[in-house]
Amino acid sequence: MNIPDHINNKRNIVRLIGFTALFALVFINIYKPFSSSLWYNISEFMFFVYSSLVILTGLLVVLISRIVMYLYSRRHQISYGKYAIWVFLEILFMSLFYTMYTIILNRERDVMDSFESSFINTALVLLLPYIVLWFYFGWRESTKRLEKIESEEQEEVDIPGNITFNDEKGVLRLSVLCNDLLYIESSENYVVINYSNKGKVKRYLLRNTLKNIEGALERSRIIRCHRSYLVNLERAKVIRRDKEGLFIELDTEGVIDIPVSKSYQKKVSEIFLAHSFKIRN
């Protein structure tokens, strides 16, 4: 089983390194591990400065490790087992660095005792922020997915009761019930809005482009089926295929059959099939 992709993306790698550095800095200045009391006979401020340099140097191990991991993950999958071994090696190499640093400052220290102390403290410095960020990244990813699902569901159900039409200057010119709209046809710099009113077909000439109207209606059941037509699928009755191509028959007498161009045939047919419309050859 592989680790989630969000664990090893660029932004989260930067967050991990930054948060780990901050945690390590706070940890080493409060707890003073690695026999750091032997490092100095200086003020707390200077210790803060020196410890920052030591931490940044040590975290080069994490920086290099995460860069290698990122490049490796572009061609290979990283399982939980591989990730655990990778983290263990980060702790090991950083422990060796801090052990060497401790021995240089105090040559009387036993190497194995220094390594054991360094390994325990390094594990705390790395594992605690790693665990916190693992849960944080997972929570962020789950939140994003939930928001996306809710957004998609909202788009599916958010069909307007009334459709408003503005001219090219943004002035409201017409408002039609969604169920009454039949189709919209392009006519040079105008569009012709065809709708039903009291059983009769009405036409309204509006100065605007079909592209602008399509953009305003993208969350409705009114879709592009031809370079010159938008059609209301709620009013579609049958799709008919003949020698001249594919046509949509509406449920209203006295209106033309709406042509469907080849580039839109697949999309229109899929939507009709998904909503149990009939296709007649």
N, C-alpha and C positions, 0 to 999 in steps of 0.2 A: 504494500500500500504506500502510495507516494504522498509527500507533504503537499499541502495546498499551494497553489501558484502564488497567492498573495504573500506568502512568507518570504519569497525570494524575488520580489520585484524591486526595481531600483529605488523607489521612494521609501519603501519599508526597510531596505538595507541601510539607507542614510539615516532613517529614524532610529534603527537599532543601534548603529554605531554611536550616534549622538547621545541617545538616552543612556547607553552603557557607559560612555565616558563621563557623563554627568553623575550617574549613580556611583561610579568608582571614585570620583573626586570627593563626593560627600562621604562615602564609606571610609576612605583612607584617612580623611581629616577628622572624623569622629572616632572611629575605632582604632586607628593607627596600627594596622597589621604589618606584617613583613618585618617585624622588629624595627619599625621606623623610629622608635624612640632613640635608637642608636645612631640615626642619621645625622642628628643635628644638635647644636647647642645655640639655636637661633630663635627668633620670634615666631609666633604662630603665623604671621603673614608670610614670612620667608619660607616657612615650611609648606604653606599653601602653594607658593610659587614653585618650589622644588618638586613637591608631590605632583603638581599638574604636569610638569615636564616628564616625570617618571611614568605617569599614567598614559600620557599621549604616546610616549615611546612604546610602552607595553601594548597599547591598543593598535599599534601598527600590525600586530599579529592578526587581530580581528579584521582590520581593514583589508589586508592582503588575502586572508582566508575567505572573506565574503565576496571579494572580487573574483577569486578563483571559483568559488561556488556558483556565482552568477553565470560565469562563462561556461562552466561545466553543465549547468542546468539547461543551457540553450540547445545542447545536443543529447543530453542524457536525463532520465528521470531520477529524482532523488527520493529514495524511500525513507521511511521513518528511521530504519536501522542505520542507513548511511548518514542521515542527518545527526543521529546520536553520536556516531563515531566521529563525525566532523567536529562537533562541539567538544567532545572529549579531547581531541587533538589540539583544539584552540586552547583549552585549559592547560594541557600538558606543556605546550610550547611557551605559553605566557608564564607558567610556573617556573620553567627553566630560566626564563629571562629574569624574573624577580629573584630567583635563588642566586643567580650569578651576581645580580646587583647587591644583594644582601652580603654575600661573601666578600665582595670587593670592599664594602664599607666596614665589615667586621670579619677579619680573617680568622678570628678565634672561633667563629661559629662552626658547628658541625654541618657538613654539607647535607646529609640526609635529613637532619632535623629542620634545616632551613627549607629543603625541598618539600617536606611534609607540610610545614606551616604555610609555605607559598601555595601549594596545591589546594589546600583547604580554603584559604582566603580567596584565591583566584576563582575557585568554583563558586563561592558566594558572590563575588564581584560580577561574574558572567551569568550564572544560572538564574539568579533572582531577576535581573532585568529581562533576560531572555524569556522566562516564564510569564512575566507580566505582559511583555509585548506580544507574546504568542496569543494570549487570550484577548488582548486589545485588538490586534489585527483581525482575529477571528470575529470579534464583535462588530468591528467596522465593516467587514465584508458581508456579514449576515444582515446588517442594517441596510447596506447598499442594495443587496438582493431583494430585501423586503420592500424597500422603496420602489425599486424597479417593477416588482410584481404588482404592487398597489397602483403604480402609474399606468401599467399596461391594462389592468382591470378597469381603471377609471376611463381610459381611452375607449375601451370596448363598450362600456355602458353609457358613456356620456354623449348621447345623441340629442342634439338640441330639439326642443319642441317647435320653436320658430327659427326660421333662417332669415337673416337680414342681408340685404344687398346694398352695398355702397357703390357710388360711382368712382371714377378714377381720382377724384379729389377727396374721397373719404366721406362724402355726404350721403346720408341714408336716403335711399330712394324707394325701397320695397321691402316688405316683410311678409313671408309666406310660411304657412305651416309646413313642416317637413313632409308630412303625409300627402300634402296637396301638390308638391313640386313634382314635375314630370321629367323634364330634361332641360338642358341649357345648350344653346347652339351659338357658335362663334359666327360673327358677321362683321368682317373687317375690324374696325376700331370699336365695335359694339358687341354685346352678347344679347341674345334673345332668350328670355326666361319664359319657359312654357309651364303653366300650372293650371290646375283645375279649380274652379270656383262655382259652387252650386250646380255641379254636373256639366259645366261647360268649360271648354279649354280656352284659357286666356294667354295672351302673349304680352311681354313687357320688354321694351327695348332699353338697354342700359349701356351707357358709355363706360366701358371697362374691358379688360382682356380676360380671356378664358383662363389664362394662367393664374391671374390674381384671384379669380373666383375659386379656382381649384384649391389654391393655398388656403383660402378662408374656410373651405368646406372639408379639409383633410380629416377631420374627426367625425365625419358623418358617413352615411351610406351612399353618398353621392360621389361617384368615382368617374375618372376619365376613362373613356372607352374608345376614343377616336381623337385625332388632333383637332377636330371641330366640335366635339360633343362631350358633355358630362351627362350622366344618367342617374336617376334615383332608383337604386336597386329595390327599394321598398315597393315600387310601382311596377316592377318587371314581372311579367307573367311567363314568358317562354323565351328560350334562346333557339333560334332557327338557323340551321346551316344549309345553304343552297349553293348553286354554282357561282353566285356573285359574292359569296363570303358568309360571314357570321352577322346575324342581326338580333337585336333585342326587341321583342314585342311587349308593349306596355299594356296595362289592364284598362286602358281608356280608349274608347272609340274616337276616331277622327284625328289621331296623331300618327306620325310617320313611324316606321320601324327604324330603330336607331342602329346605325352600322357600327361594327366593332372591327377596328383595324388589326392587322396581324400582330403588331407589337403589343397589343392589349388583350389578345384572345385568351392566352393562358391565364392571366390574372383574373379576367372576368369569369371565365369558365370555372376556375377553382372556387371563386367566391360564390357563384351560383350553386355549385355542387355542395359546398359547405353549408348552405342554407336551404338545401332540399328543393332547388328550383329544377324544372324540367328542361332537358336538352333534347330537342327534336331534330333529327337529321333530315 
